[in-house]
Each structure stands twice: as C-alpha cells, then as structure tokens.
Amino acid sequence: MASDDENIVNLASFRKKQRQAGKQSEKRSQELQAAANRVKFGRKGADKKIARIDALRRKNALENKRLEPLGPSGAKRPRDTPSDSKAPPQDDEGA
C-alpha cells in the first residue's frame, strides 16, 4: 500500500497558480481593450477634422442628388394637397 505522502496537496501553490492565471487573463483583456481604444481614439486632431469634413462633403453630395429634399426634421416633406380635395368635410358635432 502507498503512503499518505502521495496525497498531500499544497493549497497555497494551487491558489497562487489560480491567481496568476486570473491576472494573465485580465491583462490580456486589458490589452485587447487598449488596442481597440487606440484605433478608436488614437487620431490627431487634424486627422479627426479631415475625416469630419470628408463625411460632411459626402453627405452633402448625396443630399444634392435627392429628387425630393428633406424637411427640417429629416423626414420627407409632405406633398402639397390641393385645397379643393374630394375628402368629405369633418363634423365636430358628433362627439
């Protein structure tokens, strides 16, 4: 029969390995977040201004090609209806 020395587990070293693994995974996730932030926010002011002007230029070029211009709220303008329309008059007495 084997002795009990083979079954001894050092819990301190087990916990240490678990903490190290947790720290490594946390560091990897932080590095991924930092890389994403560098792409998103890591531009100079001049680059941001150029991109903003380019986006505005593209938007205006597209807007100038519209057949029906948009209203102030961004929705299509309603077409003018003739005043002598065939719609029946509405009664306020039936309430």
ChimeraX commands (.cxc) that place a marker at each C-alpha (Angstrom):
marker #1 position 0.00,0.00,0.00 radius 0.5
marker #1 position 1.17,3.52,-0.77 radius 0.5
marker #1 position 1.86,6.02,1.95 radius 0.5
marker #1 position -0.26,9.12,2.61 radius 0.5
marker #1 position 2.60,11.39,1.45 radius 0.5
marker #1 position 1.49,10.95,-2.17 radius 0.5
marker #1 position -1.92,12.52,-1.49 radius 0.5
marker #1 position -0.71,15.73,0.10 radius 0.5
marker #1 position -1.70,18.85,-1.85 radius 0.5
marker #1 position -0.15,22.23,-1.24 radius 0.5
marker #1 position -3.17,24.55,-1.43 radius 0.5
marker #1 position -1.03,27.68,-1.26 radius 0.5
marker #1 position 0.72,26.84,-4.54 radius 0.5
marker #1 position -2.61,25.89,-6.12 radius 0.5
marker #1 position -4.13,29.25,-5.14 radius 0.5
marker #1 position -1.04,31.08,-6.35 radius 0.5
marker #1 position -1.31,29.44,-9.78 radius 0.5
marker #1 position -5.02,30.35,-9.93 radius 0.5
marker #1 position -4.29,34.00,-9.06 radius 0.5
marker #1 position -1.53,34.17,-11.68 radius 0.5
marker #1 position -3.83,32.68,-14.33 radius 0.5
marker #1 position -6.55,35.21,-13.43 radius 0.5
marker #1 position -4.10,38.10,-13.61 radius 0.5
marker #1 position -2.84,36.93,-17.01 radius 0.5
marker #1 position -6.34,36.70,-18.45 radius 0.5
marker #1 position -7.19,40.15,-17.02 radius 0.5
marker #1 position -4.04,41.57,-18.60 radius 0.5
marker #1 position -4.92,40.04,-21.98 radius 0.5
marker #1 position -8.41,41.56,-21.88 radius 0.5
marker #1 position -6.98,44.96,-20.92 radius 0.5
marker #1 position -4.51,44.77,-23.81 radius 0.5
marker #1 position -7.33,44.00,-26.24 radius 0.5
marker #1 position -9.35,46.94,-24.89 radius 0.5
marker #1 position -6.31,49.21,-25.17 radius 0.5
marker #1 position -5.79,48.17,-28.80 radius 0.5
marker #1 position -9.43,48.93,-29.59 radius 0.5
marker #1 position -9.15,52.33,-27.88 radius 0.5
marker #1 position -6.00,53.17,-29.84 radius 0.5
marker #1 position -7.88,52.55,-33.06 radius 0.5
marker #1 position -10.93,54.50,-31.91 radius 0.5
marker #1 position -9.35,57.47,-30.14 radius 0.5
marker #1 position -5.72,57.46,-31.24 radius 0.5
marker #1 position -6.01,60.01,-34.02 radius 0.5
marker #1 position -4.63,63.51,-34.10 radius 0.5
marker #1 position -6.95,66.49,-34.14 radius 0.5
marker #1 position -6.12,67.26,-37.77 radius 0.5
marker #1 position -6.99,63.70,-38.81 radius 0.5
marker #1 position -10.32,63.93,-36.99 radius 0.5
marker #1 position -11.07,67.27,-38.67 radius 0.5
marker #1 position -10.25,65.87,-42.13 radius 0.5
marker #1 position -12.48,62.85,-41.52 radius 0.5
marker #1 position -15.33,65.09,-40.29 radius 0.5
marker #1 position -15.04,67.38,-43.35 radius 0.5
marker #1 position -14.90,64.38,-45.68 radius 0.5
marker #1 position -18.04,62.87,-44.10 radius 0.5
marker #1 position -19.85,66.20,-44.42 radius 0.5
marker #1 position -18.77,66.52,-48.06 radius 0.5
marker #1 position -20.06,63.01,-48.85 radius 0.5
marker #1 position -23.36,63.73,-47.05 radius 0.5
marker #1 position -23.86,66.98,-48.97 radius 0.5
marker #1 position -23.01,65.33,-52.28 radius 0.5
marker #1 position -25.65,62.68,-51.62 radius 0.5
marker #1 position -28.19,65.24,-50.42 radius 0.5
marker #1 position -27.73,67.33,-53.58 radius 0.5
marker #1 position -28.71,64.32,-55.70 radius 0.5
marker #1 position -32.10,63.88,-53.99 radius 0.5
marker #1 position -35.21,64.36,-56.06 radius 0.5
marker #1 position -37.34,65.38,-53.07 radius 0.5
marker #1 position -35.50,67.45,-50.45 radius 0.5
marker #1 position -35.87,66.54,-46.80 radius 0.5
marker #1 position -37.72,68.70,-44.32 radius 0.5
marker #1 position -36.12,70.20,-41.19 radius 0.5
marker #1 position -36.82,67.08,-39.09 radius 0.5
marker #1 position -35.15,64.79,-41.61 radius 0.5
marker #1 position -38.43,63.35,-42.91 radius 0.5
marker #1 position -39.70,63.75,-46.42 radius 0.5
marker #1 position -41.69,66.89,-46.97 radius 0.5
marker #1 position -45.38,66.22,-47.44 radius 0.5
marker #1 position -46.63,66.89,-50.90 radius 0.5
marker #1 position -48.90,69.89,-51.28 radius 0.5
marker #1 position -52.53,68.80,-51.36 radius 0.5
marker #1 position -54.99,70.79,-53.44 radius 0.5
marker #1 position -57.44,72.82,-51.40 radius 0.5
marker #1 position -60.41,71.52,-53.37 radius 0.5
marker #1 position -59.79,67.87,-52.49 radius 0.5
marker #1 position -62.56,65.29,-52.65 radius 0.5
marker #1 position -62.28,64.46,-48.93 radius 0.5
marker #1 position -65.59,64.70,-47.04 radius 0.5
marker #1 position -65.89,67.54,-44.52 radius 0.5
marker #1 position -65.37,66.62,-40.88 radius 0.5
marker #1 position -68.11,67.25,-38.32 radius 0.5
marker #1 position -67.33,68.42,-34.78 radius 0.5
marker #1 position -70.97,67.94,-33.65 radius 0.5
marker #1 position -70.87,64.12,-33.43 radius 0.5
marker #1 position -68.78,64.00,-30.28 radius 0.5
marker link #1:1,2 radius 0.2
marker link #1:2,3 radius 0.2
marker link #1:3,4 radius 0.2
marker link #1:4,5 radius 0.2
marker link #1:5,6 radius 0.2
marker link #1:6,7 radius 0.2
marker link #1:7,8 radius 0.2
marker link #1:8,9 radius 0.2
marker link #1:9,10 radius 0.2
marker link #1:10,11 radius 0.2
marker link #1:11,12 radius 0.2
marker link #1:12,13 radius 0.2
marker link #1:13,14 radius 0.2
marker link #1:14,15 radius 0.2
marker link #1:15,16 radius 0.2
marker link #1:16,17 radius 0.2
marker link #1:17,18 radius 0.2
marker link #1:18,19 radius 0.2
marker link #1:19,20 radius 0.2
marker link #1:20,21 radius 0.2
marker link #1:21,22 radius 0.2
marker link #1:22,23 radius 0.2
marker link #1:23,24 radius 0.2
marker link #1:24,25 radius 0.2
marker link #1:25,26 radius 0.2
marker link #1:26,27 radius 0.2
marker link #1:27,28 radius 0.2
marker link #1:28,29 radius 0.2
marker link #1:29,30 radius 0.2
marker link #1:30,31 radius 0.2
marker link #1:31,32 radius 0.2
marker link #1:32,33 radius 0.2
marker link #1:33,34 radius 0.2
marker link #1:34,35 radius 0.2
marker link #1:35,36 radius 0.2
marker link #1:36,37 radius 0.2
marker link #1:37,38 radius 0.2
marker link #1:38,39 radius 0.2
marker link #1:39,40 radius 0.2
marker link #1:40,41 radius 0.2
marker link #1:41,42 radius 0.2
marker link #1:42,43 radius 0.2
marker link #1:43,44 radius 0.2
marker link #1:44,45 radius 0.2
marker link #1:45,46 radius 0.2
marker link #1:46,47 radius 0.2
marker link #1:47,48 radius 0.2
marker link #1:48,49 radius 0.2
marker link #1:49,50 radius 0.2
marker link #1:50,51 radius 0.2
marker link #1:51,52 radius 0.2
marker link #1:52,53 radius 0.2
marker link #1:53,54 radius 0.2
marker link #1:54,55 radius 0.2
marker link #1:55,56 radius 0.2
marker link #1:56,57 radius 0.2
marker link #1:57,58 radius 0.2
marker link #1:58,59 radius 0.2
marker link #1:59,60 radius 0.2
marker link #1:60,61 radius 0.2
marker link #1:61,62 radius 0.2
marker link #1:62,63 radius 0.2
marker link #1:63,64 radius 0.2
marker link #1:64,65 radius 0.2
marker link #1:65,66 radius 0.2
marker link #1:66,67 radius 0.2
marker link #1:67,68 radius 0.2
marker link #1:68,69 radius 0.2
marker link #1:69,70 radius 0.2
marker link #1:70,71 radius 0.2
marker link #1:71,72 radius 0.2
marker link #1:72,73 radius 0.2
marker link #1:73,74 radius 0.2
marker link #1:74,75 radius 0.2
marker link #1:75,76 radius 0.2
marker link #1:76,77 radius 0.2
marker link #1:77,78 radius 0.2
marker link #1:78,79 radius 0.2
marker link #1:79,80 radius 0.2
marker link #1:80,81 radius 0.2
marker link #1:81,82 radius 0.2
marker link #1:82,83 radius 0.2
marker link #1:83,84 radius 0.2
marker link #1:84,85 radius 0.2
marker link #1:85,86 radius 0.2
marker link #1:86,87 radius 0.2
marker link #1:87,88 radius 0.2
marker link #1:88,89 radius 0.2
marker link #1:89,90 radius 0.2
marker link #1:90,91 radius 0.2
marker link #1:91,92 radius 0.2
marker link #1:92,93 radius 0.2
marker link #1:93,94 radius 0.2
marker link #1:94,95 radius 0.2
view
